[in-house]
Amino acid sequence: MTTLAKHSRSASAASASPKPQGSHRRLGDLKIALLFIAPAMIGFVVFYVLPTVRGIYLSFTEYNILGDPEWVGMDNYVAIAADPLFWNSLAVTGQYVFLNILLQTALALGLALLMHNVAKSTIIRGTLLLPYLMSNVIAALLWFWMLDYQIGVVNQFIEWSGLPRVAFFGSEAWAIPTQALINTWRHMGYTALLIFAGLQAIPSHVYEVAKLDGASAFQTFRTITIPLLRPVLVLVLVVTVIGSFQVFDTVAVTTAGGPVNATRVIQYYIYQRAFTESDFGYGSAIAVILFLILALVAFIQMKFLKGNESDLD
Amino acid sequence: MKKSLGAVAVAAAMALSLSACSGSSSSSEESATGEISYWLWDANQLPAYQQCADDFQAANPDITVKITQRGWDDYWSTLTNGFVGGTAPDVFTNHLGRYGELAENKQLLAIDEAVEKDNIDLSAYNEGLADLWVGQDGKRYGLPKDWDTIGLFYNKAMLSSAGIPEDQMKDLTWNPEDGGSYEKVIAHLTVDKNGKRGDEPGFDKNNVDVYGLGLNGGGDSSGQTEWSYLTNTTGWSHTDKNPWGTKYNYDDPKFQESMEWFAGLADKGYMPKLETTVGASMADTFAAGKSAINAHGSWMIGQYTGYKGIEVGIAPTPVGPEGERASMFNGLADSIWAGTEKKDAAIKWVEYLASADCQDVVASKAVVFPALKASSEKAAEAFQAKGVDVTAFTEHVKNKTTFLYPITDNTAKVKGIMEPAMDAVVSGKAPASSLTQANEQVNALFK
């Protein structure tokens, strides 16, 4: 193990060592480099940077889109701090993210292990990805109908088996778990594929050595697979947590925030304030807060899970 | 930073639309020709208005009308984007709950001049409809196209098996204390899984097979089809004055007492619980035999009478404690976008839509009641010819038992506050007295 690690470290050190070139040469590359970066850069500036800057500006204004934005300083933020619906939306979103990420990551890890060790057929591996190929809205509507209280097929089965019907979308207790499960179903194949790629990157001789040392399957999983998979898992978590915080389409086409306030997730609340109630300043301010929350979550995940270092080094 | 590209683009779009507006008024000859765009949301009405457009084009060969139908859910946000981006339709179907804000933000063209010049007889419309479209500034922003009221759709087979004669449905009474004969009928029509009726001993309210009354939802701020036909028979009204009220009355004990009774129906097992109504539409649930009576609007006549294998009757809403029936009276109109480049053609089209020529065509399709009195009668005849008796809807207008859809500013925000508040009450999670707090929030919007 140690020699191995040294080898790879020295190899990476060699490749990363700076080439002895003058600054003259680097500047000569600059123009060409800019040319190649430009297509991505223009898209990034026009579609990301400018809207973000404008969004931040609008968050300090009162703006109903048809008139002109009017500067109100911190008013929106002060109002948000005292807005029970905002805090409710944070709690609801938190509940959704917790359920969604927990189930999705656990199931995806299981699926990835199966793909890696058992299901080697391309067809089966491809099938796992099928729900992800469906649009979010279609998946949500499909389940909306199947889980309908009165005429849904799932409730028909529940009734046949002698249990009372469940108002999957109508009950305050069920609405968020239902939607978290639908999106788990849709995304776990894709997440599994990412983790699967991480599993394939773990060199097989590590497992061989473990086998020789007489490690059990569980020991191998706990002490080899998980630590070596960590950078990929962290990346997957960062991406899925951010995606999960931004849940919107499922809610928009099914419960639209209800019953009462049970599914008014933060993105839906932003949409409601901005596009339904024409309060774009307030909506932008919540969006800025969400942006800060997500940046913080991503930072914490990267920092404490050491996502940018690999134990393979 | 303040002048980001987006801001400049929006400002430019606004400037363009404003200049287009002022430019068109000076060159009236040019703007009376070409293609104008027209939007509506109800797909059921599209064939009727396409017919109107064809007739209009035949009479005005210089103008073509391009009709776009968009579902209600996307209609208003797409329209708002159109206003900002400069791509809004020249003429569009407008709603009472929305036009106040649009007029205030200068997105609608005032048409007083044209109405005066072209001698449009506003008294030919059903009473009150034309006045609805005069904004707070005293200017007219639309010509009425249709109206609707509320009635009770009932399943004839369920009535006869319950031994309730159809005539009895015409004389129902209601009050917030014991629900009057309306509640008795609803209770008798409710049947549990063992075949016991809602007013019989041993009725199992937790295993109901057929509900006496269907439920559409909590009703948010207006309760148009859900509860306003009851609450407004007690002398209560949504706002201090209508149109352009500045104070809502959800804190009135009279209203809260009515809502308490309404929410109680679900608790007694006579009406489905609110949580079970998320999903399938109330009309489809009725068609599936899950409810015996549904209170709904006249725009639903086609849908209810169109289900195969179900005989549907329509009864008037019950008489309330003050001795009168009540129904919300809602009307649509066609408005012109302030940014239109074809002002004169747009006015011509709006006037045509509001004329007997077009409204008779709409009447003949028997989908909705046109705004003109004469055309309304023709529509009633057209429904009669299809075997549907619509007097339950028309008699509200004839007997003047209608009240107007509450027209105020901030309607979207009022709805945003009242929707969860009403849901909480109708689902039994909160007492009706909780509406007092919601009402304070609502009235704070007007300060």
Interface residues (C-beta under 8 A of the other chain):
Chain A: V46 L50 P51 V53 R54 Y57 N64 I65 L66 G67 P69 F144 W145 L147 D148 Y149 Q150 I151 G152 R165 A167 F169 G170 S171 E172 T254 T255 G257 G258 P259 V260 N261 R264 Q272 R273 F275 T276 E277 S278 D279
Chain B: M1 K2 S4 L5 G6 A7 S77 T80 F83 V84 E101 N105 K106 Q107 K273 L274 E275 T276 T277 V278 G279 A280 D284 T285 A288 K290 A412 K413 G416 E419 P420 D423 A424 S427 K429
